[in-house]
Amino acid sequence: MITELSEEKPGLPAGAATTPAPHKTDSRRNFLAFGGDMLTFMTGLSFIPATIVMVGMASRLTSDKALLGVVAMTGSVAWFLPQVIAARIVHGKQRQKSYLVGASTIGRQMYLLMALWLYFTRAESPLLTVFVLITCVAIFHIADSLAGVAWFDMLSRALSPRMRGRSVALGNLIGLVGGIGAGLIVERVLSPTGLPFPINYAVLFFCAWLCFMASSVFILFIKEIPMSADEHSQTADTHFLANLAKVLRTDKVFQRLIFARIFTGIETMAAAFYVVFIRERLGLHDDILGVFTIASVGGGILGIAFFGWLGDRIGSRGVIRSSIGLQVVAPTLALVVAALPVIAGAAPDVAIAIFVGVIAVNGAVAQAGMLGFQSYPLDAAPERYRAMYIGVLNSVGGVVSLTPLLGGLMLDGITASVSSQAAYSIVFGIAAISVVAGLITSFGLPKPARNME
């Protein structure tokens, strides 16, 4: 991959690191630091998952489907889209920890701000509260976008591919176990006998903020392995935009990876409305959000265990293919319930169980991202271009993360002419077809040249 831009010696796999291997003590320290960062961050996200808790709160404040779509997509769009800019900022920097620490520390205060807003205003201005939510989430993820590019580049130098996969998998796994506890808290806080609205959501944002602060502490313990002097000197002389244009024009493997990412990412146009659909169809109370959160976390635990094992055995390409194959299940099951209203009408418990499965599948697939699409460039790209590849691929993810807005507009538009049942069926059907196209595209990806030792 990227052999056109690589100046590696003959016989050296493209992407092979030239940075000296870190000392074993540093490797152990970084293994624990990156893993601890992951587990506390994942636990924090489990308190306020975008397509479950955030959309659930927003649906109490507005019935506008397009606006709910914006709430669902804001985090992904704000994290993914700026990554080319973030990659440009950190590109060629020999040390990047200051970007990671500074950006993440600033951005994570937004969830504390959201908790305080809900507590003191009581959401007396519903639409204003929705826009404050969107703004806080956007700032949080834009800052985390810059931090994320630096984080991935630092991770690739600090740990070998196999240790990296194990650290990420273990951190995610323990974080998701913590997420089960978070889901139980969500269910209790949002239950009819729990805290009143919107204090209940303020508590969830505050709990998430505490976890993010714990994550920031782990970040401080990361021992950065700087880019080698040789790589830094070569990177400093390169032109970012010129290389970026050449990559997009000539690298056929990267083009295929981008198309696979686009096709699979379109499923978010449906995922943003899975919970909205079943709540509307059956008139469910807010405490069901806790059940769906636990389902998402439980699916994530199984997903990280399986995909972590798979990545350790056969690498990122195998994770990409298997996760897309599993992803097909979610919109397909949702389509069955939407297209066959008799299921929800005659057997509501069955419909709920199916959507618990849908959410669990999405939770499992989400855990494959870091071990699949995001790890593939780490294993394949030359060190001096790694940040650029990560930024480009993640920015593509930002483009497809806009699809919840499209999904909301489609639902509003189609519902004006036909039933909402038919509108949901169309949106879920388009998502299923798109994921299948992504699966077919992924079969053309070669195995990365970088070894997995």
C-alpha positions as CSV (number, residue, x, y, z in Angstrom):
1,M,0.0,0.0,0.0
2,I,1.2,3.5,-0.8
3,T,4.3,2.2,-2.5
4,E,4.3,5.2,-4.9
5,L,5.1,7.5,-1.9
6,S,7.3,5.1,-0.1
7,E,11.1,5.2,-0.3
8,E,11.7,2.1,1.7
9,K,14.6,-0.1,0.8
10,P,13.9,-3.2,-1.4
11,G,12.5,-6.0,0.7
12,L,11.3,-3.7,3.5
13,P,7.5,-4.0,3.9
14,A,5.7,-0.7,3.1
15,G,4.9,0.9,6.4
16,A,7.6,-0.8,8.4
17,A,8.6,1.5,11.2
18,T,12.1,3.0,11.2
19,T,11.7,4.3,14.7
20,P,13.8,2.3,17.2
21,A,11.8,-0.2,19.2
22,P,10.8,1.2,22.6
23,H,12.3,-0.2,25.7
24,K,10.3,-3.0,27.3
25,T,9.6,-0.9,30.4
26,D,8.2,1.9,28.2
27,S,6.1,-0.7,26.2
28,R,4.6,-2.0,29.4
29,R,3.9,1.5,30.6
30,N,2.3,2.5,27.3
31,F,0.3,-0.7,27.1
32,L,-1.3,0.2,30.5
33,A,-1.6,3.9,29.7
34,F,-3.3,3.5,26.3
35,G,-5.5,0.6,27.7
36,G,-6.5,2.7,30.7
37,D,-7.3,5.7,28.5
38,M,-9.5,3.4,26.4
39,L,-11.4,1.8,29.2
40,T,-12.3,5.0,31.0
41,F,-13.2,6.8,27.8
42,M,-15.4,3.9,26.7
43,T,-17.2,3.9,30.1
44,G,-17.8,7.6,29.7
45,L,-19.3,7.2,26.3
46,S,-21.6,4.5,27.6
47,F,-23.5,7.1,29.8
48,I,-24.5,9.2,26.8
49,P,-24.5,7.1,23.5
50,A,-25.5,9.5,20.7
51,T,-28.2,7.3,19.0
52,I,-29.7,6.2,22.3
53,V,-29.5,8.6,25.2
54,M,-28.8,11.9,23.3
55,V,-31.5,11.2,20.7
56,G,-33.8,10.1,23.5
57,M,-33.3,13.3,25.4
58,A,-33.7,15.4,22.2
59,S,-36.9,13.6,21.3
60,R,-38.4,14.9,24.6
61,L,-37.6,18.4,23.4
62,T,-38.5,18.2,19.7
63,S,-40.4,16.0,17.3
64,D,-38.5,17.3,14.2
65,K,-36.9,14.1,12.7
66,A,-34.3,16.2,10.8
67,L,-33.2,17.9,14.0
68,L,-33.1,14.5,15.7
69,G,-30.9,13.3,12.9
70,V,-28.6,16.3,13.5
71,V,-28.3,15.3,17.2
72,A,-27.5,11.7,16.2
73,M,-24.8,12.7,13.7
74,T,-23.1,15.7,15.3
75,G,-20.6,13.7,17.3
76,S,-19.4,11.6,14.4
77,V,-19.4,14.4,11.9
78,A,-17.5,16.7,14.3
79,W,-15.0,14.0,15.0
80,F,-14.4,12.7,11.5
81,L,-14.7,15.7,9.1
82,P,-11.9,17.9,10.7
83,Q,-9.4,15.1,10.6
84,V,-7.7,16.1,7.4
85,I,-7.1,19.5,9.0
86,A,-6.0,17.8,12.2
87,A,-3.7,15.5,10.2
88,R,-2.2,18.7,8.5
89,I,-1.6,20.2,11.9
90,V,0.3,17.2,13.4
91,H,1.9,16.1,10.1
92,G,5.7,16.2,10.4
93,K,5.7,16.9,14.1
94,Q,8.3,14.8,15.8
95,R,6.4,15.0,19.1
96,Q,2.6,15.1,19.4
97,K,1.7,14.6,23.0
98,S,1.0,18.3,23.6
99,Y,-1.7,18.2,20.9
100,L,-3.3,15.2,22.5
101,V,-3.3,16.6,26.1
102,G,-4.2,20.2,25.2
103,A,-7.1,19.4,22.8
104,S,-8.6,16.6,24.8
105,T,-8.5,18.6,28.1
106,I,-10.3,21.6,26.5
107,G,-12.9,19.6,24.6
108,R,-14.0,17.3,27.5
109,Q,-15.2,20.3,29.6
110,M,-18.2,20.6,27.2
111,Y,-20.0,17.7,28.9
112,L,-19.7,19.4,32.3
113,L,-21.1,22.5,30.7
114,M,-24.0,20.5,29.3
115,A,-24.7,19.0,32.7
116,L,-24.7,22.4,34.3
117,W,-27.0,23.8,31.6
118,L,-29.6,21.1,32.1
119,Y,-29.3,21.5,35.9
120,F,-29.7,25.2,36.1
121,T,-32.1,25.9,33.2
122,R,-34.3,22.8,33.6
123,A,-34.5,22.9,29.7
124,E,-37.2,25.5,29.9
125,S,-36.4,26.6,26.3
126,P,-36.6,23.2,24.5
127,L,-35.2,24.2,21.1
128,L,-32.4,26.3,22.7
129,T,-31.4,23.3,24.8
130,V,-31.2,21.1,21.7
131,F,-28.9,23.6,20.0
132,V,-26.8,23.9,23.2
133,L,-26.5,20.1,23.1
134,I,-25.5,20.1,19.5
135,T,-22.9,22.8,20.2
136,C,-21.4,21.1,23.2
137,V,-21.2,17.7,21.4
138,A,-19.6,19.4,18.3
139,I,-16.9,21.2,20.3
140,F,-16.1,18.1,22.3
141,H,-15.6,16.0,19.2
142,I,-13.8,18.7,17.2
143,A,-11.2,18.9,20.0
144,D,-11.1,15.1,20.2
145,S,-10.5,15.0,16.5
146,L,-7.2,16.8,16.8
147,A,-6.3,14.7,19.8
148,G,-7.3,11.5,18.0
149,V,-5.0,11.9,15.1
150,A,-2.1,12.5,17.4
151,W,-3.2,9.6,19.6
152,F,-3.3,7.1,16.8
153,D,0.1,8.2,15.5
154,M,1.6,8.0,18.9
155,L,0.0,4.5,19.5
156,S,1.5,3.2,16.3
157,R,5.0,4.1,17.4
158,A,4.7,3.2,21.0
159,L,3.5,-0.4,20.6
160,S,4.0,-3.1,18.0
161,P,0.9,-4.0,15.9
162,R,0.2,-7.1,18.1
163,M,0.6,-5.3,21.4
164,R,-1.4,-2.3,20.0
165,G,-4.3,-4.6,19.2
166,R,-4.2,-6.3,22.6
167,S,-4.0,-3.0,24.5
168,V,-7.0,-1.5,22.5
169,A,-9.0,-4.8,22.8
170,L,-8.4,-5.1,26.5
171,G,-9.1,-1.5,27.2
172,N,-12.3,-1.6,25.2
173,L,-13.3,-4.8,26.8
174,I,-12.9,-3.6,30.4
175,G,-14.4,-0.3,29.4
176,L,-17.5,-2.0,28.0
177,V,-17.8,-4.0,31.3
178,G,-17.8,-0.7,33.0
179,G,-20.4,0.3,30.4
180,I,-22.7,-2.4,31.7
181,G,-22.7,-0.5,35.0
182,A,-23.3,2.7,33.1
183,G,-26.2,1.2,31.3
184,L,-27.8,0.1,34.6
185,I,-27.3,3.6,36.0
186,V,-28.9,5.0,32.8
187,E,-31.9,2.7,33.2
188,R,-32.3,3.6,36.9
189,V,-31.9,7.4,36.4
190,L,-34.3,7.5,33.4
191,S,-37.0,5.2,34.9
192,P,-40.4,6.7,35.9
193,T,-39.3,6.4,39.6
194,G,-35.9,7.9,38.9
195,L,-34.9,11.5,38.7
196,P,-37.1,14.1,37.1
197,F,-36.4,15.4,33.6
198,P,-34.0,17.0,32.7
199,I,-32.0,16.5,36.0
200,N,-31.7,12.8,35.1
201,Y,-29.9,13.6,31.8
202,A,-27.7,16.2,33.7
203,V,-26.5,13.4,36.0
204,L,-25.6,11.2,33.0
205,F,-23.6,14.0,31.4
206,F,-21.8,14.6,34.7
207,C,-21.0,10.9,35.1
208,A,-19.6,10.9,31.5
209,W,-17.4,13.9,32.3
210,L,-15.9,12.2,35.4
211,C,-14.9,9.2,33.2
212,F,-13.4,11.5,30.6
213,M,-11.3,13.2,33.3
214,A,-10.0,9.9,34.5
215,S,-9.1,9.1,30.9
216,S,-7.1,12.4,30.8
217,V,-5.1,11.2,33.7
218,F,-4.1,8.0,31.9
219,I,-3.1,10.1,28.9
220,L,-0.5,11.9,31.1
221,F,1.3,8.6,31.7
222,I,1.8,7.8,28.1
223,K,5.6,7.7,27.3
224,E,5.8,9.2,23.8
225,I,8.2,7.6,21.3
226,P,9.1,10.5,19.0
227,M,9.4,10.1,15.2
228,S,12.9,9.1,14.2
229,A,15.2,11.9,13.1
230,D,15.5,10.4,9.6
231,E,11.7,10.1,9.1
232,H,11.2,13.6,10.6
233,S,13.7,15.2,8.2
234,Q,12.0,13.5,5.2
235,T,8.5,14.5,6.4
236,A,9.5,18.1,6.9
237,D,10.5,18.4,3.2
238,T,7.2,17.0,1.9
239,H,4.2,18.9,0.7
240,F,1.1,17.7,2.5
241,L,-1.5,18.7,-0.1
242,A,0.6,17.5,-3.1
243,N,1.1,14.1,-1.4
244,L,-2.6,14.0,-0.4
245,A,-3.7,14.6,-4.0
246,K,-1.2,11.9,-5.2
247,V,-2.5,9.4,-2.7
248,L,-6.2,9.9,-3.7
249,R,-5.3,9.7,-7.4
250,T,-2.9,6.7,-7.5
251,D,-3.4,4.5,-4.5
252,K,-6.0,1.9,-5.7
253,V,-6.0,0.0,-2.4
254,F,-6.7,3.1,-0.4
255,Q,-9.4,4.1,-2.9
256,R,-11.1,0.7,-2.3
257,L,-10.7,1.1,1.5
258,I,-12.4,4.5,1.2
259,F,-15.3,3.1,-0.9
260,A,-15.8,0.3,1.6
261,R,-15.9,2.9,4.4
262,I,-18.5,5.0,2.6
263,F,-20.8,2.1,1.8
264,T,-20.8,0.7,5.4
265,G,-21.0,4.2,6.9
266,I,-24.3,4.9,5.1
267,E,-25.9,2.6,7.6
268,T,-25.8,5.4,10.2
269,M,-28.8,7.0,8.3
270,A,-30.8,4.0,9.7
271,A,-29.0,3.5,13.0
272,A,-29.9,7.0,14.1
273,F,-33.5,6.1,14.0
274,Y,-33.6,2.5,15.3
275,V,-34.5,3.6,18.8
276,V,-36.8,6.4,17.6
277,F,-38.7,3.9,15.4
278,I,-39.4,1.3,18.1
279,R,-40.3,3.9,20.7
280,E,-42.8,5.5,18.4
281,R,-44.2,2.2,17.2
282,L,-44.8,0.8,20.7
283,G,-45.0,4.0,22.8
284,L,-42.1,3.0,25.1
285,H,-41.0,5.0,28.1
286,D,-37.5,6.6,28.5
287,D,-36.3,3.7,30.7
288,I,-36.1,1.5,27.6
289,L,-33.0,3.6,26.7
290,G,-31.2,1.9,29.6
291,V,-32.1,-1.5,28.2
292,F,-30.8,-0.5,24.7
293,T,-27.6,1.0,26.3
294,I,-26.9,-2.3,28.0
295,A,-27.6,-4.1,24.8
296,S,-25.2,-1.9,23.0
297,V,-22.5,-2.4,25.6
298,G,-23.2,-6.1,25.8
299,G,-22.8,-6.4,22.1
300,G,-19.7,-4.4,22.3
301,I,-18.2,-6.7,24.9
302,L,-18.8,-9.7,22.6
303,G,-17.6,-7.7,19.6
304,I,-14.3,-6.6,21.1
305,A,-13.6,-10.1,22.4
306,F,-14.2,-11.6,19.0
307,F,-12.7,-8.9,16.8
308,G,-9.7,-8.5,19.2
309,W,-9.0,-12.3,18.9
310,L,-9.5,-12.1,15.2
311,G,-7.3,-9.1,14.7
312,D,-4.6,-10.8,16.8
313,R,-4.8,-13.9,14.6
314,I,-5.3,-12.6,11.0
315,G,-5.0,-8.8,11.2
316,S,-7.1,-5.8,10.3
317,R,-8.3,-7.0,6.9
318,G,-10.0,-9.9,8.5
319,V,-11.7,-7.7,11.1
320,I,-13.0,-5.4,8.3
321,R,-14.6,-8.2,6.3
322,S,-16.1,-10.0,9.3
323,S,-17.5,-6.9,10.9
324,I,-19.1,-5.7,7.7
325,G,-20.7,-9.2,7.3
326,L,-22.1,-8.8,10.8
327,Q,-23.2,-5.2,10.2
328,V,-25.6,-6.4,7.4
329,V,-27.7,-8.0,10.1
330,A,-28.8,-4.8,11.9
331,P,-30.6,-2.9,9.1
332,T,-32.0,-6.2,7.8
333,L,-33.7,-7.1,11.1
334,A,-34.9,-3.5,11.5
335,L,-36.4,-3.7,7.9
336,V,-38.2,-6.9,8.8
337,V,-40.0,-5.3,11.8
338,A,-40.8,-2.1,9.8
339,A,-42.0,-3.9,6.7
340,L,-44.1,-6.4,8.6
341,P,-46.1,-4.3,11.1
342,V,-47.9,-7.5,12.3
343,I,-44.7,-8.3,14.3
344,A,-44.9,-5.2,16.5
345,G,-48.7,-5.3,16.5
346,A,-49.2,-8.9,17.6
347,A,-46.0,-9.5,19.5
348,P,-44.5,-6.3,20.8
349,D,-42.1,-8.2,23.1
350,V,-40.7,-9.9,20.0
351,A,-40.3,-6.6,18.3
352,I,-38.4,-5.2,21.3
353,A,-36.2,-8.3,21.5
354,I,-35.4,-7.9,17.8
355,F,-34.3,-4.3,18.3
356,V,-32.3,-5.2,21.3
357,G,-30.5,-7.5,18.9
358,V,-30.1,-4.8,16.4
359,I,-28.6,-2.4,18.9
360,A,-26.3,-5.2,20.2
361,V,-25.1,-5.9,16.7
362,N,-24.3,-2.2,16.2
363,G,-22.5,-2.2,19.5
364,A,-20.3,-5.1,18.4
365,V,-19.6,-3.6,15.0
366,A,-18.6,-0.3,16.5
367,Q,-15.8,-2.0,18.5
368,A,-14.4,-3.4,15.2
369,G,-13.7,0.1,13.8
370,M,-10.4,0.7,15.7
371,L,-9.2,-2.8,15.0
372,G,-10.4,-2.8,11.4
373,F,-10.7,0.4,9.3
374,Q,-8.6,2.5,11.6
375,S,-5.9,-0.1,12.0
376,Y,-5.5,-1.0,8.4
377,P,-3.6,2.3,7.5
378,L,-1.5,1.9,10.7
379,D,-0.3,-1.5,9.4
380,A,0.1,-0.4,5.8
381,A,1.2,3.2,5.6
382,P,4.8,4.5,5.7
383,E,5.5,6.2,9.1
384,R,5.9,9.7,7.7
385,Y,2.5,9.6,5.9
386,R,0.5,7.7,8.6
387,A,-1.2,10.8,10.1
388,M,-2.3,11.8,6.6
389,Y,-3.9,8.5,5.8
390,I,-5.6,8.3,9.2
391,G,-6.9,11.8,8.7
392,V,-8.2,11.2,5.1
393,L,-10.0,7.9,6.0
394,N,-11.6,9.4,9.1
395,S,-12.7,12.5,7.2
396,V,-14.4,10.2,4.8
397,G,-16.2,8.7,7.8
398,G,-17.3,12.3,8.6
399,V,-18.9,12.7,5.2
400,V,-21.0,9.5,5.6
401,S,-21.8,10.5,9.2
402,L,-24.0,13.3,7.6
403,T,-26.4,10.6,6.5
404,P,-28.6,10.8,9.7
405,L,-29.7,14.2,8.5
406,L,-30.5,12.7,5.1
407,G,-32.4,9.9,6.8
408,G,-34.4,12.4,8.9
409,L,-35.3,14.4,5.8
410,M,-36.3,11.3,4.0
411,L,-38.5,10.2,6.8
412,D,-40.2,13.5,7.1
413,G,-40.6,13.8,3.3
414,I,-41.8,10.2,2.6
415,T,-44.2,10.2,5.7
416,A,-46.0,13.2,4.1
417,S,-47.0,11.0,1.2
418,V,-47.2,7.5,2.7
419,S,-47.2,5.9,6.2
420,S,-44.3,6.3,8.6
421,Q,-44.1,2.5,8.5
422,A,-43.3,2.6,4.8
423,A,-40.9,5.5,5.3
424,Y,-38.9,3.6,7.9
425,S,-38.9,0.5,5.6
426,I,-37.4,2.5,2.8
427,V,-34.6,4.0,4.9
428,F,-33.7,0.7,6.6
429,G,-33.7,-1.1,3.2
430,I,-31.3,1.5,1.6
431,A,-29.0,1.0,4.6
432,A,-29.0,-2.8,4.2
433,I,-28.2,-2.6,0.5
434,S,-25.4,-0.2,1.1
435,V,-23.7,-2.4,3.7
436,V,-23.9,-5.4,1.3
437,A,-22.1,-3.2,-1.3
438,G,-19.4,-2.4,1.3
439,L,-18.9,-6.1,2.0
440,I,-18.4,-6.9,-1.7
441,T,-15.9,-4.0,-1.9
442,S,-13.9,-5.2,1.0
443,F,-13.1,-8.5,-0.7
444,G,-10.6,-6.7,-2.9
445,L,-8.4,-5.4,0.0
446,P,-5.0,-7.1,0.1
447,K,-3.3,-8.1,3.4
448,P,-1.2,-5.2,4.8
449,A,2.5,-5.7,4.2
450,R,3.5,-4.8,7.8
451,N,3.9,-8.0,9.8
452,M,1.9,-8.7,12.9
453,E,4.7,-9.5,15.3
